[in-house]
Each structure stands twice: as structure tokens, then as C-alpha cells.
């Protein structure tokens, strides 16, 4: 009986860890994409070079 309970507890903990890793990866990817967009200069109207 204890064996079954420990198996289920381990399975639930394993699923929790996998979900936390997936959510963490999503948050890091989202943060990286926001940071990359924030680092780019603001592109205004295109200008022609004057010579």
C-alpha cells in the first residue's frame, strides 16, 4: 500500500516539475522576445541621402 502511495506522489511531483519547466521556458522566451524588440532603434520615416 505504501508503495502505491509513494508511486503516485512521485508521479504527481514529476508532472509538477515538467509543467514548471515548460512554463519557465515559455516565460523566458517571451521575455527574450520583448527584450529583443526593446533593444531595436525606433525606425521612423525613410529618408533619402542628400549628396
C-alpha positions, 0 to 999 in steps of 0.5 A: 500500500505504501508503495502505491502511495509513494508511486503516485506522489512521485508521479504527481511531483514529476508532472509538477516539475515538467509543467514548471519547466515548460512554463519557465521556458515559455516565460523566458522566451517571451521575455527574450522576445520583448527584450529583443524588440526593446533593444531595436532603434525606433525606425521612423520615416525613410529618408533619402541621402542628400549628396 
